[in-house]
Amino acid sequence: MRNCSMTECLIEQGPLITRMQGSIPRIVFPGLIISLQASNIQSSEIDAVCYGNGKYLCGGESQWIHTSNDLITWGNGVYVGGSVYFIIWIEELSLYVAGLSNGKVITSPNAITWTTVIQLPSYVWALSYINGKLFACCKNGYVYYALGSDLSNWEHGILHENQCVPTFITYGGGRYIASNENGKLYLSSDGHTWAEGGQIPEKAMYIFFVDDRFIVYGNNGIVYETFDGITITELAQLGGGLIAGTLIPFEGRTRLAAATQEVGGTDLKAGLVYISHDKGQTWEQIGDLGYNIYRIAYGNGRLLIPCNKAMYSSQSIEEG
């Protein structure tokens, strides 16, 4: 059913009610209320986002990192000398950390002054901070990790000799698992020595641990689960190539969020945003932004979605 006026359009879709206010979708469904609100940033394509220490940070191809206190007004930014592929806030160390296209890992206590802690041999695709270790997934097929509060002591373990890109690292059930562009999962008990696990028939772009299982995102839009990193089961097919993801803690349990890119030669679309309440078994589409989305994050009670030259964010996630 569709009811429209000059200012608002309601589209009822089973459990979903989508309110269109201008071009901003507001999605209501059981358990969550999300209103995606856009703010323009004076930058080229935005690829990375995080929240920490009272600030929102984003960066991308422009090689600048921008900050905001309210997701509305963004500063001119700080030039960091490389495209920004990933940003995280490490609460334990009180540091922002960014991974760049030129292989640098940089840190800042205030998002203003940035220091290079290591120059890696290839671009840094993703960062994870787990069990006191900062992991950097590097294009040359290595996973690098740093120990210590100043992140100055770095070591590495090789995942694959043919330079396939490790895409993300997570931890659960006493093991680290890394996803990889070659579709394989790699397992480790210590983050240093890795062994091959199971494989999916597409690029494995993200992996998360949710309660008792690992959830894997494939670039052809398929979501998988595995309990041990070896035996893998297909769960769902989404409408776009999966390349971005994050976890959403809510009501004492964890939701999954995913966003998509276009896949050439297929019907898989860019800019779709999904949430799953049941460990990836079923998914609700909550947005269609029309452009490739490379990263999403959750922070300060909000889902954060950099897309093209705008930052989309939800209202505070709350009970519906």
BELNORMO-V885301 format. One record per residue. OMEGA is omega in whole degrees, 0 to 359 (* if undefined). Layout:
# BELNORMO-V885301
omega=OMEGA
omega=OMEGA
This chain:
# BELNORMO-V885301
omega=182
omega=175
omega=186
omega=170
omega=180
omega=187
omega=187
omega=177
omega=178
omega=178
omega=181
omega=182
omega=183
omega=181
omega=183
omega=168
omega=182
omega=178
omega=179
omega=177
omega=192
omega=179
omega=185
omega=180
omega=173
omega=188
omega=180
omega=174
omega=188
omega=175
omega=182
omega=169
omega=181
omega=174
omega=181
omega=182
omega=186
omega=170
omega=182
omega=180
omega=181
omega=184
omega=170
omega=186
omega=181
omega=185
omega=188
omega=182
omega=170
omega=172
omega=175
omega=176
omega=176
omega=182
omega=169
omega=178
omega=172
omega=179
omega=182
omega=185
omega=183
omega=181
omega=175
omega=171
omega=181
omega=179
omega=177
omega=175
omega=188
omega=182
omega=179
omega=180
omega=180
omega=179
omega=180
omega=174
omega=179
omega=179
omega=185
omega=170
omega=176
omega=176
omega=187
omega=183
omega=184
omega=175
omega=173
omega=171
omega=178
omega=184
omega=183
omega=182
omega=185
omega=182
omega=163
omega=178
omega=179
omega=174
omega=189
omega=180
omega=180
omega=177
omega=180
omega=166
omega=184
omega=181
omega=177
omega=175
omega=189
omega=181
omega=178
omega=180
omega=183
omega=181
omega=175
omega=179
omega=174
omega=172
omega=179
omega=187
omega=180
omega=189
omega=181
omega=184
omega=184
omega=178
omega=173
omega=175
omega=188
omega=174
omega=178
omega=178
omega=172
omega=179
omega=175
omega=177
omega=189
omega=186
omega=184
omega=177
omega=180
omega=165
omega=178
omega=177
omega=182
omega=176
omega=175
omega=185
omega=180
omega=177
omega=183
omega=183
omega=187
omega=173
omega=178
omega=172
omega=183
omega=177
omega=187
omega=186
omega=184
omega=172
omega=168
omega=189
omega=168
omega=190
omega=178
omega=178
omega=175
omega=183
omega=176
omega=178
omega=177
omega=180
omega=167
omega=172
omega=177
omega=171
omega=188
omega=180
omega=177
omega=178
omega=181
omega=168
omega=179
omega=187
omega=179
omega=175
omega=186
omega=181
omega=181
omega=180
omega=187
omega=177
omega=179
omega=174
omega=180
omega=182
omega=172
omega=184
omega=178
omega=177
omega=176
omega=191
omega=179
omega=172
omega=180
omega=172
omega=181
omega=177
omega=186
omega=185
omega=175
omega=178
omega=185
omega=176
omega=176
omega=185
omega=173
omega=171
omega=181
omega=176
omega=182
omega=171
omega=174
omega=179
omega=184
omega=182
omega=182
omega=177
omega=188
omega=181
omega=176
omega=181
omega=189
omega=173
omega=178
omega=191
omega=179
omega=178
omega=185
omega=179
omega=183
omega=179
omega=175
omega=176
omega=179
omega=175
omega=185
omega=178
omega=176
omega=175
omega=188
omega=171
omega=173
omega=172
omega=180
omega=176
omega=195
omega=170
omega=176
omega=175
omega=184
omega=179
omega=179
omega=175
omega=182
omega=190
omega=173
omega=167
omega=177
omega=180
omega=184
omega=170
omega=174
omega=179
omega=192
omega=175
omega=174
omega=180
omega=179
omega=187
omega=174
omega=175
omega=183
omega=180
omega=175
omega=188
omega=169
omega=179
omega=176
omega=176
omega=186
omega=178
omega=165
omega=180
omega=176
omega=178
omega=179
omega=178
omega=185
omega=168
omega=186
omega=188
omega=173
omega=184
omega=182
omega=181
omega=181
omega=173
omega=175
omega=178
omega=177
omega=164
omega=177
omega=181
omega=188
omega=179
omega=177
omega=*
